[in-house]
């Protein structure tokens, strides 16, 4: 993959993670909500893709934790949704 494409994928991921945090600080998103967790997950996955081509161990490890935390957040979100729908 061309370096500019790899950089674009990584920068898009960075922007998504930063946007999620920025929206959280502005109280424009809920940390338990779908949008926040999807932004974080997608951003971390895009950053991981760019790391496949330009590997950095420390960045890779933090992305694994970020992906894991986002998946937990999404799992809890959908659990709350299914509990709300069945009542």
Secondary structure as UniProt FT lines:
FT   HELIX           3..25
FT   TURN            26..27
FT   TURN            31..32
FT   HELIX           34..53
FT   HELIX           57..85
//
